[in-house]
Amino acid sequence: MICLSLSRSDWHISSSALSLAKEFAKHNRFFYIDHPYSWKDYFRKVLKKEVRWRRWALLFGKKPYSNPKTFPANLTVVTPRLTLPINFLPRGFLYNTLSRVNDWIVKRTIQHTLKDYRIKDYVFINFCDPFFLNKLPKDLTPLRSVYYCMDKIAEVPYFKKHGAQMEEACMRNYDLTLCTSSELTRFASEFSPKAYFLPNGADTNLFNKVVGEKLPRPAEMQCIRTPIIGFTGSIDCRHDFELLRKIALDNQDKTMVFVGPVETDEHIRCGLNKMKNVLFVGSKLITDIPNYHQCFDCTILPFAKTRFTQSIYPLKINEYLAAGLPVIAVNFSNDIESFHHVAYIEDTHEGFLQAIRAAIKENTPQRVQERLSVASQNSWTARVAKFWEILGQEGCNLV
């Protein structure tokens, strides 16, 4: 199996593409092609660790293969050579011409991989990276080509200029399209006659440790003696910061803990950074997240209701449930509403605040088991099994 992914293998937040790749690699040889660095990226990050170890591959195409110690032995990371920075260009002849140059660079990376590892038959997956190879050239002939739609790219400011049309091209040109939410599946069906719903999952074995083991308490949590309202993941423009401010103000007897990178300054604008009962601990390895979960009394999914979030099936919902934790979420999409039997799904700020108090009070062993049961059906193992089932329906029986 060969994939191209918008999220790189050493990204600072957990990635569904990488999680799926690791699961596939348990039974398949898997090559994970990182989203290419452009020349602009290179000079902007030339001194950073993520660029330094890739330098020979980026500049000269040398030593493009790596296998990080934490990855399965069957999973190889592939680094393409530098590409041209063209996102700033308007649509038209020049952009299209340079885009074909970038496609050639990525195509050559795949061809070298096929040759170096003597690969004849393979499945190609494009994990939400339509900026490259939105139509496979005739000299790349996978058994099946799969486009994985994970976000509404047209709603992301940086990507919307070219992303929307290029993603539509992927959906039209690939053999089939898999989508992480029901809204994305509806959207993809407008362009792909073979669009399937395959939502995000969770590493349930990892997060079940919260219930089954006594884990070391993280250093940042040592001095907290209050109940904890927890959130893990990227803190960014998707979130309702007015709701977060209200949560902090309404729960002075509790501590709000955010585990993950902060990708916006909205938390500063609304004053969260100055509140004594709010703690930002920064990015952590996914293997360390259960240690924080075990400190939480409840967890939150405080997304704003927008056109972008209505297409999200959040990665975190199944991680929270696999840890047995109470979940309070804004009713931002059809997919999140489907968890109403094991989570508190609220339409209003006031309802969200009341649900936090109820969730902590009503957290019984029976409810923990109900959450674990739902999460067990949504593991990455289950998602990979469904992937092969879908390919089998399309006449590609490989397992």
KOLFI-594309 format. One line per field, with one value per residue: residue in one letter; x, y, z of N, C-alpha, C in turn. Coordinates in steps of 0.02 Angstrom, whole numbers, plus 50000, padded with zeros to 5 digits. Layout:
N
aa: (A	...) .
n_px: (X	...) .
n_py: (Y	...) .
n_pz: (Z	...) .
ca_px: (X	...) .
ca_py: (Y	...) .
ca_pz: (Z	...) .
c_px: (X	...) .
c_py: (Y	...) .
c_pz: (Z	...) .
This chain:
399
aa: (M	I	C	L	S	L	S	R	S	D	W	H	I	S	S	S	A	L	S	L	A	K	E	F	A	K	H	N	R	F	F	Y	I	D	H	P	Y	S	W	K	D	Y	F	R	K	V	L	K	K	E	V	R	W	R	R	W	A	L	L	F	G	K	K	P	Y	S	N	P	K	T	F	P	A	N	L	T	V	V	T	P	R	L	T	L	P	I	N	F	L	P	R	G	F	L	Y	N	T	L	S	R	V	N	D	W	I	V	K	R	T	I	Q	H	T	L	K	D	Y	R	I	K	D	Y	V	F	I	N	F	C	D	P	F	F	L	N	K	L	P	K	D	L	T	P	L	R	S	V	Y	Y	C	M	D	K	I	A	E	V	P	Y	F	K	K	H	G	A	Q	M	E	E	A	C	M	R	N	Y	D	L	T	L	C	T	S	S	E	L	T	R	F	A	S	E	F	S	P	K	A	Y	F	L	P	N	G	A	D	T	N	L	F	N	K	V	V	G	E	K	L	P	R	P	A	E	M	Q	C	I	R	T	P	I	I	G	F	T	G	S	I	D	C	R	H	D	F	E	L	L	R	K	I	A	L	D	N	Q	D	K	T	M	V	F	V	G	P	V	E	T	D	E	H	I	R	C	G	L	N	K	M	K	N	V	L	F	V	G	S	K	L	I	T	D	I	P	N	Y	H	Q	C	F	D	C	T	I	L	P	F	A	K	T	R	F	T	Q	S	I	Y	P	L	K	I	N	E	Y	L	A	A	G	L	P	V	I	A	V	N	F	S	N	D	I	E	S	F	H	H	V	A	Y	I	E	D	T	H	E	G	F	L	Q	A	I	R	A	A	I	K	E	N	T	P	Q	R	V	Q	E	R	L	S	V	A	S	Q	N	S	W	T	A	R	V	A	K	F	W	E	I	L	G	Q	E	G	C	N	L	V) .
n_px: (50042	50024	50029	49986	49995	49915	49944	50096	50213	50276	50198	50137	50016	49891	49850	49728	49758	49889	49864	49781	49872	49967	49888	49853	49981	50003	49971	50003	50125	50173	50188	50218	50197	50255	50173	50232	50371	50388	50501	50493	50445	50558	50664	50608	50603	50728	50818	50750	50708	50625	50651	50789	50827	50776	50848	50941	50858	50762	50835	50919	50862	50912	50926	50783	50699	50632	50611	50535	50565	50452	50357	50268	50361	50332	50300	50351	50417	50415	50506	50475	50561	50595	50460	50378	50327	50167	50042	50004	49978	49859	49714	49734	49834	49975	49978	49923	50019	50137	50089	50081	50216	50249	50170	50240	50358	50314	50261	50378	50438	50353	50373	50509	50502	50423	50512	50629	50585	50534	50397	50246	50104	49985	49888	49835	49821	49758	49769	49677	49750	49738	49814	49914	49935	49797	49742	49788	49934	49955	50059	50062	49990	49895	49808	49689	49635	49615	49531	49536	49428	49437	49413	49322	49391	49371	49326	49433	49538	49674	49681	49572	49576	49630	49606	49472	49430	49528	49510	49384	49420	49499	49400	49323	49413	49478	49463	49374	49296	49323	49248	49255	49146	48965	48913	49019	49017	48895	48925	49034	48972	48917	49014	49083	49039	49056	49058	49094	49052	49166	49209	49315	49417	49483	49628	49591	49645	49753	49688	49602	49680	49664	49557	49592	49719	49837	49903	50051	50043	50042	50169	50121	49998	50008	49987	49854	49702	49569	49411	49427	49403	49426	49515	49579	49684	49703	49695	49600	49531	49409	49340	49222	49250	49188	49099	49195	49250	49139	49124	49239	49214	49097	49134	49219	49261	49325	49454	49505	49585	49689	49756	49867	49919	49914	49835	49790	49752	49639	49607	49676	49617	49490	49522	49554	49684	49722	49648	49635	49594	49619	49719	49848	49938	50011	50077	50075	50142	50044	50043	50057	49941	49835	49877	49845	49708	49668	49667	49560	49393	49285	49259	49269	49195	49203	49159	49119	48964	48972	48989	49101	49125	49012	49040	49124	49179	49230	49393	49422	49310	49293	49411	49396	49284	49336	49420	49331	49271	49159	49076	49047	48971	48953	48812	48856	48854	48779	48840	48900	48786	48738	48794	48719	48668	48773	48841	48836	48748	48734	48633	48637	48729	48698	48640	48753	48836	48759	48762	48894	48902	48808	48865	48981	48925	48843	48924	48942	48996	48922	48891	49019	49054	48962	49010	49135	49096	49036	49147	49228	49176	49220	49355	49520	49556	49433	49395	49488	49455	49329	49367	49431	49321	49242	49324	49319	49186	49200	49263	49396	49478	49588	49622) .
n_py: (49941	50112	50279	50453	50592	50732	50766	50760	50630	50658	50751	50871	50845	50717	50609	50553	50492	50442	50358	50262	50214	50150	50049	49979	49936	49829	49715	49735	49788	49952	50114	50275	50425	50579	50740	50851	50962	51131	51241	51363	51324	51254	51351	51429	51346	51292	51271	51196	51044	50952	50977	50968	50831	50781	50836	50786	50708	50801	50897	50826	50704	50595	50460	50442	50361	50310	50236	50265	50230	50212	50167	50036	49895	49870	49991	50119	50280	50403	50530	50659	50754	50933	51044	51165	51324	51371	51411	51543	51593	51649	51562	51476	51472	51478	51432	51303	51245	51244	51167	51044	51017	50999	50886	50795	50783	50719	50605	50544	50512	50410	50318	50287	50226	50113	50047	50031	49947	49843	49833	49776	49760	49865	49966	50132	50271	50430	50535	50657	50757	50845	50928	50873	50758	50748	50686	50531	50493	50403	50312	50270	50140	50085	49950	49993	50161	50274	50409	50497	50588	50705	50828	50981	51057	51173	51263	51302	51436	51452	51351	51363	51435	51357	51229	51179	51155	51065	50959	50917	50869	50759	50676	50650	50582	50476	50300	50272	50362	50392	50447	50542	50589	50598	50711	50749	50638	50653	50771	50728	50638	50710	50720	50602	50441	50336	50351	50329	50312	50318	50333	50420	50333	50256	50221	50104	50012	50081	50190	50126	50097	50194	50156	50029	50027	50096	50246	50350	50511	50660	50789	50923	50910	50881	50969	51002	51004	51010	50960	50912	50981	50923	50941	50874	50895	50996	51170	51283	51379	51316	51312	51365	51502	51592	51510	51431	51527	51553	51428	51422	51530	51489	51381	51397	51320	51217	51151	51194	51103	51107	51005	51006	51082	51260	51347	51472	51644	51671	51626	51714	51836	51818	51807	51687	51644	51713	51671	51597	51468	51397	51298	51277	51152	51120	51031	50852	50685	50559	50439	50479	50541	50465	50470	50598	50596	50511	50594	50676	50731	50751	50772	50884	50939	51074	51136	51266	51302	51289	51302	51231	51147	51067	50965	50882	50734	50706	50658	50643	50601	50460	50426	50486	50413	50284	50295	50292	50408	50542	50639	50799	50886	51009	51019	51004	50935	50807	50686	50695	50707	50580	50513	50530	50443	50404	50516	50691	50794	50954	51097	51229	51360	51371	51246	51167	51206	51162	51026	50990	50991	50891	50781	50751	50721	50612	50508	50348	50176	50094	50181	50208	50083	50076	50175	50122	50010	50064	50130	50022	49973	50062	50061	50081	49963	49907	50001	49982	49852	49878	49958	49864	49786	49875	49893	49763	49756	49833	49751	49723	49614	49586	49535) .
n_pz: (50000	49962	50012	50000	50102	50178	50309	50392	50441	50560	50622	50742	50805	50834	50699	50588	50468	50487	50594	50534	50439	50522	50572	50455	50424	50507	50440	50309	50188	50199	50131	50172	50108	50144	50151	50030	50057	50013	49922	49986	50113	50153	50167	50263	50372	50390	50495	50585	50671	50603	50471	50459	50475	50359	50257	50156	50077	50036	49962	49874	49845	49910	50026	50055	50129	50285	50448	50585	50759	50837	50750	50661	50597	50465	50409	50311	50298	50174	50096	49986	49855	49859	49819	49710	49774	49755	49793	49810	49685	49561	49495	49340	49187	49223	49356	49338	49254	49333	49435	49374	49363	49498	49521	49444	49517	49634	49576	49527	49648	49693	49590	49605	49730	49701	49615	49695	49796	49727	49690	49625	49627	49702	49815	49803	49908	49933	50059	50089	50018	49897	49819	49751	49621	49580	49476	49426	49333	49176	49185	49315	49395	49500	49588	49641	49659	49791	49858	50007	50095	50217	50273	50249	50133	50061	50154	50227	50252	50196	50102	50018	49897	49790	49830	49832	49697	49659	49745	49705	49580	49617	49674	49562	49480	49546	49589	49695	49832	50000	50151	50301	50372	50379	50316	50232	50150	50085	50016	49936	49854	49753	49660	49649	49595	49677	49827	49996	50170	50296	50447	50570	50690	50838	50939	51029	51119	51173	51240	51325	51433	51527	51604	51644	51703	51823	51794	51777	51850	51759	51765	51760	51814	51946	52054	52051	52132	52116	52035	51862	51702	51545	51389	51239	51100	50950	50977	50900	50761	50748	50866	50993	51070	51154	51221	51288	51373	51455	51515	51595	51682	51743	51815	51930	52034	51978	51867	51706	51583	51444	51325	51202	51044	51023	50902	50872	50918	50986	51112	51191	51162	51217	51347	51411	51438	51551	51656	51815	51836	51721	51617	51502	51429	51318	51170	51166	51157	51077	51145	51275	51309	51373	51508	51547	51524	51627	51734	51714	51750	51670	51492	51351	51195	51118	50994	50877	50793	50629	50448	50419	50533	50531	50448	50514	50590	50740	50788	50922	50995	51003	51066	51192	51237	51236	51341	51441	51484	51533	51409	51346	51220	51091	50985	50841	50721	50617	50640	50768	50844	50839	50942	51054	51150	51230	51264	51313	51219	51167	51126	51163	51250	51386	51410	51390	51497	51606	51579	51604	51744	51771	51706	51780	51903	51874	51836	51828	51859	51771	51665	51620	51567	51462	51377	51345	51275	51158	51104	51074	50958	50868	50834	50760	50702	50669	50575	50471	50434	50380	50273	50187	50162	50088	49975	49929	49887	49776	49690	49719	49791	49909	50030) .
ca_px: (50000	50060	49984	50010	49954	49922	49976	50161	50221	50299	50154	50134	49952	49874	49825	49691	49794	49945	49835	49760	49933	49995	49844	49863	50048	50004	49962	50021	50182	50143	50234	50183	50231	50239	50156	50296	50394	50406	50563	50477	50445	50626	50703	50576	50612	50791	50853	50707	50723	50587	50682	50860	50837	50754	50883	50969	50803	50729	50878	50953	50828	50952	50900	50714	50660	50646	50564	50541	50564	50385	50312	50275	50417	50307	50281	50408	50403	50450	50510	50486	50604	50561	50415	50372	50273	50124	49974	49989	49961	49789	49698	49750	49885	50038	49968	49913	50083	50182	50059	50101	50286	50246	50144	50295	50405	50284	50257	50445	50448	50317	50406	50571	50482	50403	50572	50675	50557	50509	50324	50207	50033	49977	49831	49858	49774	49774	49737	49657	49802	49720	49858	49960	49908	49724	49728	49847	49959	49945	50113	50050	49933	49877	49749	49635	49654	49565	49538	49508	49405	49438	49393	49294	49448	49347	49312	49497	49561	49735	49672	49510	49587	49640	49589	49405	49428	49574	49478	49331	49454	49516	49340	49301	49463	49499	49415	49323	49308	49302	49235	49255	49083	48907	48907	49068	48994	48843	48960	49075	48928	48903	49069	49106	48984	49073	49077	49076	49062	49212	49228	49375	49414	49527	49670	49554	49689	49791	49648	49572	49725	49638	49511	49620	49785	49855	49954	50086	50010	50088	50196	50079	49935	50023	49963	49783	49662	49498	49389	49459	49368	49482	49510	49641	49682	49723	49651	49604	49474	49347	49311	49179	49288	49141	49078	49250	49254	49082	49138	49287	49182	49043	49164	49277	49283	49356	49510	49501	49651	49693	49815	49873	49947	49869	49845	49755	49759	49572	49606	49701	49566	49434	49548	49564	49753	49732	49604	49674	49572	49630	49789	49869	50000	50046	50073	50102	50138	49980	50051	50054	49875	49796	49897	49805	49638	49653	49658	49500	49327	49243	49293	49225	49205	49170	49162	49067	48922	48989	48988	49160	49119	48957	49067	49175	49170	49291	49437	49427	49252	49304	49465	49365	49241	49379	49448	49276	49259	49100	49089	48997	48987	48906	48778	48879	48848	48737	48880	48908	48721	48726	48823	48678	48654	48830	48872	48790	48751	48696	48621	48647	48782	48671	48634	48821	48859	48723	48783	48958	48887	48773	48911	49025	48883	48811	48975	48939	49029	48880	48900	49087	49052	48924	49056	49186	49064	49029	49214	49257	49151	49247	49428	49552	49553	49367	49393	49527	49414	49277	49402	49438	49253	49221	49362	49292	49125	49220	49297	49467	49484	49659	49634) .
ca_py: (50000	50175	50336	50522	50620	50803	50769	50725	50576	50685	50807	50879	50822	50651	50611	50492	50459	50403	50304	50210	50185	50104	49991	49941	49907	49767	49658	49754	49833	50018	50169	50337	50482	50642	50799	50881	51029	51175	51279	51414	51289	51235	51407	51455	51300	51257	51254	51156	50973	50914	50987	50948	50758	50766	50880	50751	50687	50860	50932	50783	50640	50542	50434	50464	50314	50305	50196	50286	50174	50202	50144	49965	49880	49870	50059	50160	50350	50423	50603	50681	50813	50997	51064	51237	51357	51401	51424	51615	51611	51644	51507	51490	51435	51472	51387	51235	51221	51229	51111	50982	51006	50969	50818	50754	50770	50668	50543	50514	50483	50347	50272	50264	50180	50051	50014	50013	49892	49793	49829	49769	49772	49907	50012	50200	50312	50501	50557	50728	50800	50851	50975	50832	50698	50742	50636	50489	50485	50337	50266	50246	50096	50045	49907	50040	50227	50294	50475	50499	50656	50710	50895	51023	51099	51238	51307	51320	51496	51445	51301	51371	51463	51304	51164	51154	51127	51008	50903	50892	50830	50694	50636	50628	50543	50416	50246	50282	50413	50377	50510	50533	50610	50590	50772	50744	50586	50685	50818	50691	50602	50755	50716	50532	50393	50285	50385	50288	50340	50279	50384	50413	50285	50270	50167	50088	49978	50134	50232	50083	50097	50242	50119	49966	50032	50157	50279	50405	50576	50707	50840	50983	50896	50860	51016	51016	50968	51020	50921	50937	50979	50914	50940	50856	50909	51063	51226	51321	51420	51278	51312	51420	51530	51622	51454	51413	51578	51542	51367	51439	51575	51453	51325	51422	51267	51164	51173	51175	51086	51097	50968	51010	51144	51318	51370	51536	51689	51685	51614	51775	51888	51809	51810	51622	51636	51748	51643	51556	51398	51372	51277	51252	51114	51111	50968	50792	50625	50526	50386	50510	50570	50430	50492	50658	50575	50481	50649	50714	50710	50751	50799	50928	50952	51140	51165	51312	51276	51323	51259	51187	51095	51021	50909	50849	50678	50719	50603	50638	50573	50390	50422	50501	50357	50226	50307	50287	50475	50579	50685	50851	50913	51051	50981	51040	50895	50747	50630	50701	50695	50508	50487	50558	50392	50395	50581	50746	50834	51014	51147	51297	51370	51356	51174	51141	51218	51116	50958	50978	50974	50827	50728	50732	50692	50550	50463	50285	50120	50070	50227	50196	50023	50092	50212	50076	49966	50101	50143	49959	49964	50116	50058	50084	49895	49901	50044	49949	49796	49908	49979	49806	49766	49920	49876	49700	49773	49863	49701	49720	49570	49576	49503) .
ca_pz: (50000	49958	50022	50003	50156	50195	50375	50390	50489	50625	50639	50815	50832	50808	50630	50570	50413	50515	50634	50487	50410	50571	50575	50393	50424	50546	50395	50241	50178	50191	50118	50191	50077	50178	50111	50010	50076	49957	49933	50036	50177	50170	50191	50324	50427	50376	50557	50628	50672	50553	50405	50461	50462	50292	50210	50098	50034	50009	49914	49825	49835	49941	50089	50063	50167	50357	50487	50655	50807	50865	50697	50644	50552	50396	50388	50289	50282	50113	50090	49916	49846	49866	49766	49699	49812	49703	49818	49805	49617	49543	49450	49271	49150	49259	49413	49313	49227	49389	49472	49339	49382	49565	49514	49417	49572	49677	49537	49526	49714	49694	49544	49638	49783	49668	49589	49749	49836	49680	49700	49564	49640	49761	49820	49816	49946	49943	50120	50093	49991	49826	49785	49711	49589	49582	49425	49420	49265	49148	49203	49383	49385	49559	49582	49654	49686	49841	49888	50075	50110	50290	50294	50196	50117	50035	50210	50259	50216	50157	50049	49980	49831	49741	49858	49816	49629	49654	49780	49660	49528	49647	49681	49495	49444	49582	49583	49745	49882	50069	50186	50373	50402	50335	50276	50179	50103	50043	49972	49887	49808	49697	49611	49642	49597	49727	49889	50054	50236	50337	50496	50611	50744	50895	50963	51090	51167	51208	51285	51377	51491	51576	51647	51667	51735	51861	51754	51811	51844	51728	51811	51761	51849	52014	52106	52043	52181	52098	51976	51800	51638	51501	51316	51206	51028	50928	50995	50838	50741	50749	50932	51016	51126	51201	51263	51333	51426	51500	51554	51647	51731	51779	51852	51968	52079	51938	51825	51635	51558	51372	51305	51130	51018	51015	50834	50863	50976	51011	51185	51222	51152	51263	51416	51442	51461	51614	51708	51861	51834	51653	51608	51436	51440	51255	51133	51197	51116	51086	51195	51342	51320	51425	51574	51561	51528	51692	51782	51697	51775	51610	51433	51311	51123	51115	50926	50856	50739	50567	50388	50422	50584	50517	50409	50556	50637	50778	50807	50995	51029	51018	51115	51257	51256	51249	51407	51488	51512	51512	51354	51333	51154	51055	50932	50781	50660	50622	50667	50840	50874	50841	51005	51109	51201	51275	51275	51322	51157	51186	51074	51189	51300	51452	51414	51395	51566	51650	51565	51638	51814	51771	51684	51836	51956	51852	51808	51863	51825	51716	51609	51594	51525	51402	51334	51321	51226	51096	51078	51048	50890	50827	50835	50695	50675	50638	50515	50418	50410	50338	50212	50143	50142	50034	49915	49904	49850	49713	49650	49734	49849	49921	50095) .
c_px: (50044	50011	50023	49965	49968	49955	50041	50168	50245	50260	50146	50066	49935	49839	49788	49725	49850	49919	49812	49821	49964	49953	49851	49929	50054	50001	49982	50086	50154	50197	50195	50223	50209	50218	50220	50309	50407	50473	50552	50477	50516	50665	50673	50591	50679	50827	50812	50720	50689	50614	50754	50868	50815	50797	50908	50915	50771	50770	50902	50917	50865	50922	50828	50672	50681	50593	50572	50530	50494	50335	50319	50331	50396	50291	50344	50385	50446	50447	50522	50536	50561	50518	50412	50315	50227	50055	49955	49966	49886	49777	49715	49808	49948	50031	49963	49978	50130	50154	50078	50174	50288	50220	50199	50344	50377	50278	50324	50461	50414	50351	50471	50555	50462	50464	50616	50650	50524	50435	50289	50133	50026	49911	49859	49802	49800	49735	49730	49712	49791	49766	49911	49923	49832	49698	49792	49869	49953	49999	50113	49986	49919	49817	49686	49665	49597	49580	49502	49492	49396	49415	49361	49346	49428	49333	49376	49528	49622	49724	49616	49522	49592	49612	49523	49404	49472	49545	49422	49362	49474	49455	49315	49349	49486	49444	49358	49345	49281	49298	49227	49191	49026	48898	48957	49048	48941	48876	48998	49032	48909	48955	49092	49047	48995	49102	49050	49092	49108	49241	49293	49363	49459	49570	49642	49598	49730	49749	49610	49616	49701	49594	49546	49685	49790	49914	49988	50049	50060	50109	50151	50016	49945	49990	49889	49743	49587	49477	49416	49413	49422	49465	49578	49632	49703	49671	49654	49538	49408	49308	49269	49211	49245	49114	49133	49258	49199	49094	49186	49256	49131	49070	49227	49304	49315	49414	49498	49572	49647	49760	49819	49901	49894	49884	49812	49769	49691	49568	49633	49649	49508	49456	49559	49634	49766	49689	49642	49654	49576	49704	49799	49936	50038	50039	50105	50098	50072	49985	50049	49984	49834	49814	49858	49732	49621	49644	49592	49438	49275	49283	49243	49246	49169	49174	49104	49026	48935	48982	49046	49148	49061	48980	49119	49146	49233	49329	49432	49369	49263	49363	49438	49325	49282	49414	49394	49252	49192	49119	49030	49017	48933	48875	48794	48871	48802	48775	48889	48842	48707	48754	48780	48665	48712	48867	48818	48798	48705	48692	48636	48704	48758	48664	48702	48847	48824	48746	48850	48946	48854	48821	48956	48985	48859	48860	48979	48977	48988	48889	48969	49086	49014	48969	49109	49158	49057	49098	49243	49234	49182	49323	49456	49553	49487	49363	49432	49488	49359	49307	49407	49370	49229	49258	49339	49228	49141	49263	49372	49477	49557	49673	49582) .
c_py: (50062	50231	50401	50557	50694	50812	50728	50676	50600	50747	50810	50862	50755	50657	50546	50455	50415	50346	50246	50175	50133	50041	49948	49903	49844	49706	49673	49794	49901	50072	50235	50397	50546	50696	50837	50949	51068	51209	51334	51383	51275	51293	51438	51411	51264	51235	51210	51082	50935	50922	50961	50874	50738	50798	50844	50729	50747	50892	50888	50717	50582	50523	50455	50421	50314	50263	50215	50228	50160	50176	50069	49954	49883	49939	50099	50229	50370	50500	50622	50739	50876	51013	51141	51266	51396	51421	51498	51635	51608	51583	51526	51451	51425	51424	51314	51204	51201	51173	51045	50966	50972	50898	50771	50735	50714	50602	50507	50482	50415	50296	50244	50213	50112	50012	49988	49953	49838	49779	49825	49788	49813	49945	50080	50240	50383	50525	50633	50776	50809	50896	50939	50772	50693	50701	50595	50484	50413	50287	50249	50206	50054	50001	49948	50106	50252	50365	50475	50571	50663	50778	50930	51076	51169	51288	51328	51378	51485	51401	51318	51397	51410	51236	51136	51121	51066	50947	50874	50849	50761	50648	50610	50576	50479	50363	50252	50334	50390	50441	50498	50557	50601	50651	50771	50692	50614	50732	50781	50656	50645	50747	50645	50485	50338	50318	50345	50324	50293	50327	50370	50361	50305	50209	50146	50053	50029	50170	50191	50079	50143	50207	50060	49969	50096	50189	50335	50471	50626	50763	50901	50974	50883	50904	51031	50972	50973	50968	50953	50927	50977	50918	50920	50868	50980	51115	51276	51356	51382	51288	51374	51449	51568	51569	51434	51463	51568	51480	51383	51482	51538	51397	51346	51369	51209	51195	51148	51162	51071	51064	50969	51077	51198	51350	51437	51580	51706	51674	51674	51830	51881	51802	51743	51614	51669	51720	51592	51482	51368	51357	51250	51216	51099	51042	50911	50734	50589	50470	50413	50537	50532	50451	50555	50641	50548	50533	50686	50685	50711	50782	50839	50929	51018	51173	51215	51280	51318	51275	51210	51131	51048	50961	50869	50791	50678	50656	50589	50602	50500	50380	50435	50441	50295	50233	50304	50353	50504	50631	50735	50885	50960	51008	51014	51000	50836	50689	50635	50688	50621	50476	50507	50508	50380	50460	50634	50793	50894	51065	51218	51300	51351	51280	51141	51148	51172	51044	50941	50956	50905	50769	50704	50696	50622	50498	50399	50231	50094	50115	50220	50137	50035	50129	50166	50031	50001	50112	50080	49946	50013	50119	50066	50015	49884	49942	50012	49889	49822	49931	49921	49780	49809	49904	49810	49710	49801	49815	49697	49680	49552	49541	49449) .
c_pz: (50000	49969	50017	50054	50167	50263	50373	50448	50557	50644	50715	50845	50801	50741	50615	50514	50440	50558	50590	50456	50458	50577	50513	50395	50467	50500	50323	50241	50161	50182	50126	50164	50111	50129	50094	50041	50012	49972	49985	50106	50200	50200	50255	50384	50425	50440	50603	50618	50616	50482	50404	50445	50392	50238	50147	50050	50000	49952	49857	49810	49864	50009	50102	50110	50241	50390	50561	50703	50833	50814	50687	50594	50479	50369	50373	50270	50222	50107	50017	49914	49851	49805	49761	49741	49765	49729	49811	49735	49605	49500	49378	49244	49191	49318	49389	49287	49283	49432	49440	49354	49451	49563	49489	49473	49618	49640	49536	49594	49718	49648	49572	49692	49754	49643	49645	49789	49793	49689	49632	49575	49704	49757	49837	49851	49949	50003	50120	50070	49916	49786	49743	49684	49595	49523	49415	49347	49241	49167	49278	49381	49447	49546	49594	49679	49730	49864	49955	50093	50185	50316	50235	50179	50094	50091	50248	50220	50171	50096	50000	49909	49777	49765	49836	49747	49623	49690	49737	49605	49555	49650	49614	49465	49480	49578	49633	49796	49949	50108	50261	50407	50352	50291	50219	50127	50057	49993	49917	49835	49748	49641	49599	49645	49649	49789	49949	50119	50276	50389	50533	50666	50802	50909	51031	51142	51207	51259	51337	51439	51546	51627	51680	51705	51777	51825	51793	51799	51814	51776	51816	51803	51924	52068	52100	52090	52167	52046	51912	51740	51585	51427	51289	51131	51013	50949	50939	50823	50741	50814	50947	51079	51175	51248	51312	51389	51478	51544	51611	51702	51773	51822	51888	52016	52043	51897	51754	51611	51483	51355	51229	51107	51012	50948	50819	50924	51006	51087	51223	51219	51201	51335	51449	51472	51528	51671	51750	51858	51764	51643	51538	51445	51375	51224	51172	51147	51129	51138	51266	51358	51372	51496	51595	51568	51597	51747	51772	51731	51721	51553	51391	51237	51108	51047	50916	50801	50676	50508	50389	50472	50571	50476	50449	50595	50680	50799	50883	51027	51048	51066	51185	51281	51273	51317	51461	51516	51490	51459	51349	51268	51130	50999	50864	50717	50671	50654	50743	50875	50881	50905	51066	51165	51248	51289	51284	51262	51166	51130	51097	51239	51369	51462	51423	51467	51615	51641	51598	51710	51818	51755	51741	51890	51937	51825	51849	51825	51766	51655	51578	51547	51460	51352	51304	51267	51158	51064	51046	50977	50841	50830	50765	50662	50639	50574	50457	50390	50363	50271	50163	50120	50083	49969	49885	49864	49782	49671	49662	49798	49860	49987	50106) .
